[in-house]
Amino acid sequence: MNTSTKQELQFVDAAGVKELIEKQQVHLIDVREMSEYVGENIPGSQVLPLSQFQPEKIKLVPGKQVVIYCQSGNRSNKAAQKLIQAGFTDFSQLQGGITAWKQSGYPTKVNKNAPISLMRQVQIVAGTLVFTGTILGAFVSPWFLILSGFVGAGLVFAGVTNTCAMGMLLAKLPYNQRG
């Protein structure tokens, strides 16, 4: 088993995770949001979204290595920091997340009836607000352009801070909570 410290996080590649799954020696935890997990996940994984992540919810199973993953690795890094702060020392991250898993040709469980991804929802809502603000600003009152500017500023803030308030709000909608 791997040891994690603040200085050195432990990673395992997709082939390593596949081997652990085949040997039934892994407790695989997906830290993406519920809507992402429901749409597509690595078979046998458990969802524990970063937005609700509590290390004490992880049940350690003797003989099984805890491996966390997300889409690409950003959220699993944040979850890893929370695990370290809670005193966890024996866990790893799937390097490159589910993206690397799929690029390696390994199977995922896909739900065709799942809601569209959270990122696409953000793009649709933000685009609609900018378009509406622009049209209303051009034909009704220039004051409506403030709406477009506000959404643009929010997108810049989201990019700079790597947090998306609109995404966090959309994640709380009932259809994004289905599991």
N, CA, C and O of each residue as an XYZ file, in Angstrom:
716
protein
N       0.844     -1.190      0.000
C       0.000      0.000      0.000
C       0.882      1.242      0.000
O       2.015      1.225      0.481
N       0.337      2.306     -0.545
C       1.090      3.544     -0.653
C       0.881      4.430      0.562
O      -0.152      4.356      1.228
N       1.855      5.256      0.839
C       1.772      6.210      1.929
C       1.732      7.605      1.341
O       2.501      7.915      0.431
N       0.847      8.451      1.846
C       0.731      9.821      1.360
C       1.181     10.776      2.444
O       0.879     10.583      3.622
N       1.897     11.799      2.046
C       2.275     12.867      2.956
C       1.938     14.174      2.282
O       1.614     14.212      1.095
N       2.017     15.256      3.055
C       1.741     16.560      2.454
C       2.717     16.862      1.330
O       2.361     17.526      0.356
N       3.948     16.379      1.459
C       4.956     16.653      0.460
C       4.784     15.788     -0.787
O       5.108     16.223     -1.892
N       4.278     14.572     -0.617
C       4.246     13.643     -1.732
C       2.938     12.856     -1.769
O       2.712     11.955     -0.961
N       2.092     13.215     -2.713
C       0.862     12.461     -2.909
C       1.186     11.234     -3.745
O       2.060     11.278     -4.610
N       0.489     10.149     -3.488
C       0.731      8.899     -4.208
C      -0.278      8.748     -5.338
O      -1.471      8.998     -5.167
N       0.224      8.336     -6.485
C      -0.615      8.142     -7.665
C      -0.461      6.714     -8.159
O       0.587      6.091     -7.997
N      -1.514      6.218     -8.756
C      -1.472      4.913     -9.415
C      -2.063      5.115    -10.804
O      -3.059      5.822    -10.959
N      -1.462      4.502    -11.805
C      -1.954      4.687    -13.168
C      -3.152      3.777    -13.426
O      -3.503      2.936    -12.599
N      -3.768      3.963    -14.587
C      -4.983      3.211    -14.920
C      -4.728      1.702    -14.908
O      -5.565      0.933    -14.436
N      -3.581      1.285    -15.423
C      -3.272     -0.153    -15.447
C      -3.156     -0.704    -14.024
O      -3.581     -1.826    -13.751
N      -2.581      0.089    -13.127
C      -2.472     -0.333    -11.731
C      -3.829     -0.473    -11.059
O      -4.058     -1.415    -10.300
N      -4.733      0.472    -11.341
C      -6.087      0.401    -10.780
C      -6.826     -0.804    -11.358
O      -7.525     -1.514    -10.635
N      -6.669     -1.032    -12.654
C      -7.323     -2.179    -13.302
C      -6.867     -3.479    -12.639
O      -7.680     -4.371    -12.394
N      -5.583     -3.585    -12.351
C      -5.040     -4.764    -11.690
C      -5.629     -4.926    -10.284
O      -5.994     -6.029     -9.878
N      -5.717     -3.802     -9.541
C      -6.298     -3.851     -8.198
C      -7.765     -4.278     -8.250
O      -8.226     -5.030     -7.391
N      -8.501     -3.796     -9.262
C      -9.911     -4.184     -9.420
C     -10.011     -5.684     -9.683
O     -10.817     -6.378     -9.063
N      -9.191     -6.177    -10.604
C      -9.231     -7.605    -10.944
C      -8.910     -8.488     -9.740
O      -9.455     -9.583     -9.602
N      -8.022     -8.002     -8.870
C      -7.655     -8.753     -7.663
C      -8.600     -8.464     -6.496
O      -8.433     -9.013     -5.407
N      -9.586     -7.605     -6.725
C     -10.541     -7.187     -5.698
C      -9.816     -6.634     -4.473
O     -10.135     -6.964     -3.331
N      -8.820     -5.772     -4.754
C      -8.015     -5.195     -3.685
C      -8.114     -3.676     -3.652
O      -7.185     -3.005     -3.203
N      -9.232     -3.128     -4.122
C      -9.345     -1.672     -4.185
C     -10.709     -1.211     -3.699
O     -11.736     -1.842     -3.949
N     -10.680     -0.101     -3.003
C     -11.900      0.630     -2.649
C     -11.806      1.918     -3.459
O     -11.119      2.860     -3.061
N     -12.492      1.956     -4.589
C     -12.398      3.040     -5.559
C     -13.464      4.085     -5.272
O     -14.654      3.775     -5.238
N     -13.027      5.342     -5.063
C     -13.943      6.418     -4.692
C     -13.889      7.529     -5.734
O     -12.829      8.092     -6.006
N     -15.042      7.833     -6.307
C     -15.201      8.887     -7.308
C     -15.611     10.162     -6.581
O     -16.643     10.182     -5.909
N     -14.816     11.230     -6.704
C     -15.117     12.478     -5.999
C     -15.780     13.520     -6.912
O     -15.898     14.688     -6.542
N     -16.214     13.090     -8.109
C     -16.954     14.008     -8.978
C     -18.363     14.186     -8.415
O     -18.763     13.479     -7.491
N     -19.095     15.117     -8.970
C     -20.466     15.353     -8.497
C     -21.383     14.208     -8.929
O     -21.087     13.477     -9.874
N     -22.492     14.074     -8.222
C     -23.418     12.964     -8.444
C     -23.862     12.867     -9.906
O     -23.926     11.769    -10.458
N     -24.168     14.010    -10.537
C     -24.647     13.963    -11.925
C     -23.580     13.407    -12.859
O     -23.903     12.716    -13.825
N     -22.308     13.703    -12.582
C     -21.228     13.167    -13.409
C     -21.085     11.667    -13.185
O     -20.925     10.898    -14.133
N     -21.145     11.263    -11.918
C     -21.011      9.858    -11.569
C     -22.149      9.038    -12.182
O     -21.918      7.966    -12.740
N     -23.366      9.547    -12.074
C     -24.523      8.825    -12.606
C     -24.408      8.679    -14.124
O     -24.824      7.665    -14.684
N     -23.853      9.677    -14.780
C     -23.703      9.630    -16.228
C     -22.680      8.614    -16.691
O     -22.899      7.908    -17.675
N     -21.560      8.536    -15.984
C     -20.503      7.601    -16.355
C     -19.554      7.419    -15.181
O     -19.151      8.388    -14.538
N     -19.204      6.171    -14.909
C     -18.273      5.899    -13.815
C     -17.502      4.619    -14.076
O     -17.824      3.845    -14.978
N     -16.489      4.422    -13.275
C     -15.721      3.177    -13.341
C     -16.496      2.135    -12.545
O     -16.796      2.357    -11.372
N     -16.829      0.994    -13.165
C     -17.617     -0.022    -12.469
C     -16.996     -0.406    -11.123
O     -15.788     -0.614    -11.012
N     -17.853     -0.494    -10.112
C     -17.415     -0.879     -8.783
C     -17.002      0.284     -7.903
O     -16.670      0.092     -6.733
N     -17.019      1.497     -8.457
C     -16.624      2.659     -7.658
C     -17.788      3.154     -6.817
O     -18.951      2.863     -7.095
N     -17.448      3.903     -5.789
C     -18.418      4.535     -4.895
C     -18.310      6.035     -5.113
O     -17.210      6.547     -5.321
N     -19.426      6.749     -5.069
C     -19.392      8.199     -5.235
C     -19.373      8.877     -3.868
O     -20.136      8.523     -2.968
N     -18.489      9.853     -3.737
C     -18.403     10.707     -2.558
C     -17.988     12.083     -3.079
O     -16.806     12.427     -3.064
N     -18.981     12.880     -3.549
C     -18.671     14.143     -4.225
C     -17.810     15.085     -3.388
O     -17.996     15.205     -2.178
N     -16.871     15.745     -4.047
C     -15.984     16.676     -3.361
C     -16.779     17.742     -2.625
O     -16.381     18.162     -1.539
N     -17.902     18.193     -3.194
C     -18.698     19.238     -2.547
C     -19.276     18.787     -1.205
O     -19.656     19.620     -0.382
N     -19.344     17.477     -0.985
C     -19.867     16.939      0.275
C     -18.849     16.005      0.934
O     -19.198     15.207      1.804
N     -17.609     16.113      0.515
C     -16.573     15.165      0.918
C     -16.254     15.262      2.402
O     -15.885     16.320      2.911
N     -16.405     14.139      3.077
C     -16.055     14.033      4.493
C     -15.246     12.752      4.657
O     -15.776     11.653      4.494
N     -13.960     12.896      4.980
C     -13.094     11.711      5.092
C     -13.644     10.621      6.003
O     -13.413      9.436      5.762
N     -14.369     11.013      7.047
C     -14.900      9.991      7.968
C     -15.947      9.091      7.313
O     -16.300      8.055      7.876
N     -16.448      9.463      6.141
C     -17.414      8.616      5.431
C     -16.737      7.461      4.696
O     -17.406      6.542      4.222
N     -15.416      7.511      4.605
C     -14.686      6.441      3.927
C     -14.493      5.296      4.899
O     -13.885      5.452      5.957
N     -15.015      4.159      4.526
C     -14.881      2.978      5.364
C     -13.672      2.179      4.873
O     -13.649      1.676      3.749
N     -12.681      2.079      5.739
C     -11.486      1.321      5.398
C     -11.793     -0.168      5.471
O     -12.382     -0.646      6.441
N     -11.390     -0.889      4.441
C     -11.618     -2.323      4.369
C     -10.249     -3.007      4.350
O      -9.437     -2.740      3.464
N      -9.993     -3.874      5.307
C      -8.697     -4.565      5.335
C      -8.428     -5.274      4.007
O      -9.296     -5.951      3.457
N      -7.216     -5.101      3.515
C      -6.829     -5.752      2.270
C      -7.226     -4.993      1.017
O      -6.951     -5.445     -0.094
N      -7.876     -3.832      1.182
C      -8.274     -3.038      0.026
C      -7.642     -1.656      0.110
O      -7.716     -0.978      1.135
N      -7.025     -1.260     -0.981
C      -6.387      0.051     -1.068
C      -7.415      1.095     -1.480
O      -8.169      0.881     -2.429
N      -7.452      2.212     -0.783
C      -8.328      3.321     -1.153
C      -7.672      4.078     -2.307
O      -6.526      4.517     -2.209
N      -8.426      4.222     -3.406
C      -7.974      5.004     -4.555
C      -9.096      5.974     -4.895
O     -10.240      5.575     -5.109
N      -8.744      7.267     -4.941
C      -9.736      8.285     -5.289
C      -9.479      8.758     -6.715
O      -8.350      8.745     -7.205
N     -10.574      9.181     -7.369
C     -10.430      9.715     -8.724
C     -11.518     10.733     -9.014
O     -12.543     10.782     -8.334
N     -11.277     11.545    -10.036
C     -12.262     12.509    -10.527
C     -12.175     12.495    -12.051
O     -11.836     11.466    -12.636
N     -12.468     13.596    -12.688
C     -12.410     13.655    -14.147
C     -10.964     13.629    -14.639
O     -10.606     12.827    -15.501
N     -10.133     14.522    -14.079
C      -8.758     14.633    -14.584
C      -7.700     14.659    -13.486
O      -6.522     14.448    -13.777
N      -8.075     14.906    -12.249
C      -7.123     14.911    -11.149
C      -7.193     16.126    -10.241
O      -6.671     16.082     -9.127
N      -7.825     17.217    -10.684
C      -7.889     18.427     -9.857
C      -8.696     18.211     -8.581
O      -8.232     18.531     -7.487
N      -9.885     17.675     -8.719
C     -10.734     17.476     -7.534
C     -10.195     16.374     -6.629
O     -10.320     16.458     -5.407
N      -9.601     15.347     -7.217
C      -9.045     14.299     -6.355
C      -7.856     14.836     -5.559
O      -7.605     14.370     -4.447
N      -7.120     15.808     -6.107
C      -6.052     16.458     -5.329
C      -6.627     17.185     -4.121
O      -6.062     17.130     -3.029
N      -7.757     17.871     -4.320
C      -8.399     18.573     -3.202
C      -8.908     17.574     -2.161
O      -8.765     17.791     -0.957
N      -9.500     16.485     -2.636
C      -9.969     15.452     -1.712
C      -8.790     14.832     -0.970
O      -8.896     14.526      0.218
N      -7.668     14.644     -1.660
C      -6.473     14.087     -1.027
C      -5.998     14.986      0.106
O      -5.601     14.496      1.164
N      -6.035     16.289     -0.106
C      -5.635     17.217      0.954
C      -6.545     17.084      2.169
O      -6.080     17.141      3.308
N      -7.848     16.906      1.927
C      -8.786     16.715      3.037
C      -8.496     15.410      3.777
O      -8.583     15.350      5.003
N      -8.147     14.363      3.018
C      -7.809     13.088      3.655
C      -6.561     13.231      4.514
O      -6.511     12.714      5.630
N      -5.567     13.920      4.007
C      -4.322     14.132      4.752
C      -4.602     14.909      6.039
O      -4.096     14.566      7.107
N      -5.421     15.966      5.920
C      -5.765     16.769      7.105
C      -6.512     15.944      8.143
O      -6.432     16.221      9.340
N      -7.245     14.920      7.675
C      -7.993     14.064      8.595
C      -7.131     12.922      9.138
O      -7.606     12.107      9.929
N      -5.873     12.861      8.719
C      -4.980     11.847      9.239
C      -4.835     10.595      8.395
O      -4.143      9.664      8.807
N      -5.463     10.539      7.227
C      -5.318      9.379      6.344
C      -3.896      9.353      5.788
O      -3.351     10.387      5.402
N      -3.313      8.175      5.753
C      -1.960      8.049      5.212
C      -1.866      6.965      4.150
O      -0.845      6.862      3.471
N      -2.895      6.165      3.993
C      -2.803      5.009      3.108
C      -3.851      5.088      2.005
O      -4.885      4.424      2.074
N      -3.580      5.904      0.986
C      -4.482      6.029     -0.146
C      -3.685      6.527     -1.347
O      -2.560      7.007     -1.208
N      -4.283      6.405     -2.517
C      -3.669      6.871     -3.756
C      -4.719      7.578     -4.595
O      -5.911      7.553     -4.290
N      -4.244      8.208     -5.660
C      -5.130      8.838     -6.634
C      -4.916      8.176     -7.988
O      -3.791      7.827     -8.345
N      -5.994      8.005     -8.734
C      -5.891      7.527    -10.115
C      -5.317      8.666    -10.939
O      -5.975      9.688    -11.137
N      -4.110      8.496    -11.413
C      -3.435      9.549    -12.177
C      -4.191      9.807    -13.479
O      -4.398      8.901    -14.287
N      -4.601     11.072    -13.664
C      -5.330     11.454    -14.871
C      -6.821     11.198    -14.799
O      -7.546     11.513    -15.743
N      -7.294     10.632    -13.697
C      -8.722     10.436    -13.476
C      -9.384      9.498    -14.471
O      -8.732      8.684    -15.125
N     -10.699      9.639    -14.566
C     -11.481      8.776    -15.456
C     -11.107      9.026    -16.917
O     -11.288      8.151    -17.764
N     -10.589     10.216    -17.209
C     -10.140     10.512    -18.572
C      -9.002      9.567    -18.959
O      -9.023      8.985    -20.044
N      -8.014      9.413    -18.082
C      -6.895      8.506    -18.352
C      -7.375      7.054    -18.410
O      -6.882      6.260    -19.211
N      -8.333      6.721    -17.559
C      -8.905      5.371    -17.540
C      -9.499      5.036    -18.916
O      -9.238      3.971    -19.475
N     -10.292      5.954    -19.440
C     -10.921      5.727    -20.748
C      -9.889      5.727    -21.872
O      -9.998      4.942    -22.815
N      -8.879      6.610    -21.776
C      -7.837      6.642    -22.804
C      -7.033      5.346    -22.829
O      -6.449      4.991    -23.853
N      -7.005      4.647    -21.708
C      -6.306      3.360    -21.644
C      -7.162      2.234    -22.205
O      -6.707      1.094    -22.299
N      -8.392      2.545    -22.577
C      -9.268      1.553    -23.179
C     -10.048      0.714    -22.192
O     -10.627     -0.306    -22.566
N     -10.072      1.132    -20.929
C     -10.796      0.365    -19.922
C     -12.270      0.768    -19.913
O     -12.608      1.902    -20.253
N     -13.143     -0.157    -19.525
C     -14.589      0.102    -19.620
C     -15.112      1.039    -18.530
O     -14.577      1.112    -17.424
N     -16.162      1.737    -18.886
C     -16.897      2.549    -17.924
C     -18.358      2.140    -18.003
O     -18.815      1.574    -18.996
N     -19.067      2.438    -16.944
C     -20.506      2.189    -16.901
C     -21.180      3.492    -17.319
O     -21.048      4.505    -16.632
N     -21.904      3.477    -18.446
C     -22.529      4.681    -18.998
C     -24.040      4.581    -18.841
O     -24.643      3.552    -19.147
N     -24.641      5.662    -18.361
C     -26.088      5.744    -18.202
C     -26.613      6.746    -19.227
O     -26.439      7.954    -19.065
N     -27.248      6.250    -20.268
C     -27.759      7.115    -21.343
C     -28.901      8.017    -20.871
O     -29.208      9.014    -21.525
N     -29.533      7.679    -19.741
C     -30.660      8.466    -19.231
C     -30.248      9.496    -18.186
O     -31.101     10.165    -17.602
N     -28.951      9.625    -17.948
C     -28.462     10.576    -16.939
C     -28.602     12.008    -17.453
O     -28.618     12.233    -18.663
N     -28.703     12.975    -16.542
C     -28.739     14.375    -16.971
C     -27.429     14.730    -17.685
O     -26.406     14.072    -17.492
N     -27.478     15.774    -18.506
C     -26.259     16.191    -19.192
C     -25.238     16.665    -18.167
O     -25.593     17.014    -17.041
N     -23.982     16.675    -18.561
C     -22.903     16.994    -17.613
C     -23.083     18.391    -17.030
O     -23.677     19.276    -17.646
N     -22.556     18.555    -15.839
C     -22.645     19.831    -15.134
C     -21.973     20.949    -15.933
O     -22.482     22.069    -15.975
N     -20.846     20.659    -16.558
C     -20.155     21.682    -17.348
C     -21.022     22.132    -18.520
O     -21.086     23.325    -18.816
N     -21.684     21.199    -19.186
C     -22.581     21.590    -20.286
C     -23.753     22.403    -19.765
O     -24.196     23.341    -20.429
N     -24.268     22.059    -18.578
C     -25.352     22.845    -17.996
C     -24.892     24.275    -17.735
O     -25.622     25.226    -18.014
N     -23.675     24.425    -17.196
C     -23.123     25.766    -16.943
C     -23.001     26.530    -18.253
O     -23.372     27.702    -18.326
N     -22.484     25.876    -19.287
C     -22.330     26.534    -20.582
C     -23.680     26.976    -21.147
O     -23.795     28.074    -21.691
N     -24.684     26.142    -21.022
C     -26.016     26.479    -21.540
C     -26.611     27.668    -20.781
O     -27.120     28.608    -21.392
N     -26.545     27.620    -19.457
C     -27.115     28.706    -18.650
C     -26.347     30.007    -18.882
O     -26.955     31.054    -19.101
N     -25.018     29.946    -18.835
C     -24.209     31.157    -19.030
C     -24.435     31.731    -20.433
O     -24.609     32.939    -20.592
N     -24.431     30.880    -21.424
C     -24.658     31.339    -22.805
C     -26.023     31.970    -22.978
O     -26.158     32.994    -23.648
N     -27.039     31.362    -22.376
C     -28.395     31.910    -22.456
C     -28.468     33.282    -21.796
O     -29.090     34.198    -22.333
N     -27.837     33.426    -20.635
C     -27.855     34.718    -19.940
C     -27.114     35.799    -20.728
O     -27.588     36.932    -20.819
N     -25.965     35.461    -21.295
C     -25.206     36.442    -22.088
C     -25.997     36.829    -23.330
O     -26.100     38.012    -23.655
N     -26.556     35.847    -24.024
C     -27.343     36.123    -25.232
C     -28.556     36.988    -24.903
O     -28.840     37.964    -25.597
N     -29.271     36.620    -23.833
C     -30.457     37.386    -23.430
C     -30.083     38.819    -23.059
O     -30.751     39.763    -23.482
N     -29.022     38.987    -22.271
C     -28.577     40.322    -21.890
C     -28.188     41.161    -23.096
O     -28.473     42.358    -23.140
N     -27.539     40.543    -24.074
C     -27.118     41.266    -25.276
C     -28.318     41.683    -26.125
O     -28.394     42.828    -26.570
N     -29.241     40.775    -26.346
C     -30.442     41.092    -27.151
C     -31.274     42.173    -26.463
O     -31.683     43.148    -27.094
N     -31.522     41.992    -25.160
C     -32.302     43.000    -24.437
C     -31.563     44.339    -24.389
O     -32.187     45.398    -24.453
N     -30.241     44.289    -24.278
C     -29.440     45.516    -24.267
C     -29.498     46.247    -25.591
O     -29.486     47.477    -25.627
N     -29.560     45.502    -26.672
C     -29.607     46.118    -28.006
C     -30.989     46.656    -28.348
O     -31.099     47.690    -29.008
N     -32.038     45.978    -27.915
C     -33.386     46.343    -28.357
C     -34.279     46.963    -27.282
O     -35.264     47.617    -27.624
N     -33.976     46.785    -26.021
C     -34.850     47.301    -24.966
C     -34.176     48.433    -24.205
O     -34.663     49.563    -24.201
N     -33.060     48.126    -23.562
C     -32.345     49.133    -22.784
C     -30.887     48.712    -22.638
O     -30.608     47.543    -22.371
N     -29.967     49.637    -22.806
C     -28.557     49.285    -22.650
C     -28.225     48.772    -21.242
O     -27.186     48.140    -21.049
N     -29.077     49.032    -20.276
C     -28.848     48.554    -18.914
C     -28.831     47.029    -18.838
O     -28.218     46.460    -17.935
N     -29.495     46.368    -19.776
C     -29.498     44.900    -19.768
C     -28.116     44.323    -20.090
O     -27.863     43.147    -19.828
N     -27.224     45.137    -20.654
C     -25.864     44.664    -20.939
C     -25.107     44.345    -19.646
O     -24.118     43.612    -19.663
N     -25.574     44.893    -18.540
C     -24.961     44.577    -17.244
C     -25.057     43.076    -16.971
O     -24.139     42.489    -16.399
N     -26.158     42.459    -17.376
C     -26.323     41.015    -17.194
C     -25.205     40.258    -17.898
O     -24.593     39.363    -17.315
N     -24.939     40.614    -19.149
C     -23.869     39.945    -19.900
C     -22.520     40.176    -19.234
O     -21.710     39.256    -19.120
N     -22.283     41.394    -18.801
C     -21.029     41.704    -18.121
C     -20.879     40.939    -16.826
O     -19.788     40.468    -16.505
N     -21.957     40.811    -16.081
C     -21.934     40.087    -14.809
C     -21.589     38.615    -15.040
O     -20.768     38.044    -14.322
N     -22.222     38.008    -16.045
C     -21.944     36.595    -16.336
C     -20.499     36.435    -16.807
O     -19.814     35.496    -16.403
N     -20.034     37.351    -17.661
C     -18.645     37.298    -18.116
C     -17.669     37.407    -16.961
O     -16.683     36.672    -16.905
N     -17.938     38.324    -16.036
C     -17.070     38.476    -14.863
C     -17.092     37.204    -14.012
O     -16.064     36.798    -13.470
N     -18.258     36.583    -13.899
C     -18.368     35.327    -13.151
C     -17.550     34.211    -13.788
O     -16.930     33.412    -13.087
N     -17.551     34.157    -15.111
C     -16.764     33.136    -15.804
C     -15.260     33.373    -15.619
O     -14.496     32.425    -15.438
N     -14.849     34.627    -15.666
C     -13.430     34.943    -15.419
C     -13.056     34.536    -13.992
O     -12.019     33.909    -13.777
N     -13.896     34.891    -13.022
C     -13.655     34.521    -11.624
C     -13.552     33.006    -11.476
O     -12.675     32.499    -10.776
N     -14.467     32.280    -12.151
C     -14.452     30.814    -12.082
C     -13.141     30.260    -12.638
O     -12.570     29.326    -12.076
N     -12.671     30.832    -13.733
C     -11.425     30.371    -14.326
C     -10.217     30.658    -13.457
O      -9.321     29.823    -13.337
N     -10.190     31.836    -12.850
C      -9.043     32.235    -12.024
C      -8.997     31.445    -10.716
O      -7.923     31.027    -10.283
N     -10.149     31.240    -10.089
C     -10.184     30.587     -8.778
C     -10.427     29.082     -8.843
O     -10.307     28.390     -7.831
N     -10.764     28.576    -10.018
C     -11.102     27.162    -10.192
C     -12.300     26.747     -9.332
O     -12.394     25.607     -8.879
N     -13.215     27.705     -9.118
C     -14.485     27.417     -8.450
C     -15.587     28.055     -9.276
O     -15.442     29.187     -9.737
N     -16.653     27.363     -9.462
C     -17.744     27.866    -10.292
C     -19.026     27.909     -9.467
O     -19.644     26.880     -9.195
N     -19.408     29.118     -9.078
C     -20.615     29.277     -8.264
C     -21.848     28.753     -9.002
O     -22.709     28.111     -8.399
N     -21.931     29.026    -10.298
C     -23.080     28.550    -11.064
C     -23.106     27.027    -11.088
O     -24.172     26.425    -10.958
N     -21.953     26.405    -11.252
C     -21.882     24.948    -11.243
C     -22.292     24.370     -9.898
O     -22.983     23.353     -9.833
N     -21.859     25.030     -8.817
C     -22.234     24.553     -7.480
C     -23.744     24.675     -7.264
O     -24.358     23.807     -6.644
N     -24.342     25.759     -7.780
C     -25.793     25.912     -7.662
C     -26.526     24.873     -8.498
O     -27.486     24.262     -8.029
N     -26.080     24.671     -9.734
C     -26.728     23.687    -10.599
C     -26.604     22.273    -10.033
O     -27.513     21.459    -10.192
N     -25.486     21.982     -9.375
C     -25.279     20.653     -8.792
C     -26.309     20.346     -7.713
O     -26.573     19.178     -7.430
N     -26.894     21.374     -7.108
C     -27.870     21.177     -6.032
C     -29.290     20.923     -6.552
O     -30.180     20.565     -5.780
N     -29.500     21.107     -7.862
C     -30.834     20.862     -8.417
C     -31.195     19.385     -8.279
O     -30.324     18.522     -8.382
N     -32.465     19.093     -8.049
C     -32.884     17.704     -7.784
C     -32.458     16.706     -8.872
O     -32.042     15.595     -8.546
N     -32.551     17.078    -10.153
C     -32.198     16.125    -11.196
C     -30.694     15.852    -11.247
O     -30.272     14.866    -11.851
N     -29.884     16.700    -10.628
C     -28.454     16.449    -10.547
C     -28.079     15.687     -9.294
O     -26.909     15.351     -9.108
N     -29.033     15.410     -8.439
C     -28.785     14.674     -7.188
C     -29.202     13.216     -7.287
O     -28.968     12.436     -6.364
N     -29.821     12.847     -8.404
C     -30.279     11.465     -8.544
C     -29.110     10.518     -8.485
O     -28.078     10.756     -9.111
N     -29.259      9.478     -7.760
C     -28.219      8.464     -7.663
C     -28.833      7.136     -7.788
O     -28.132      6.125     -7.734
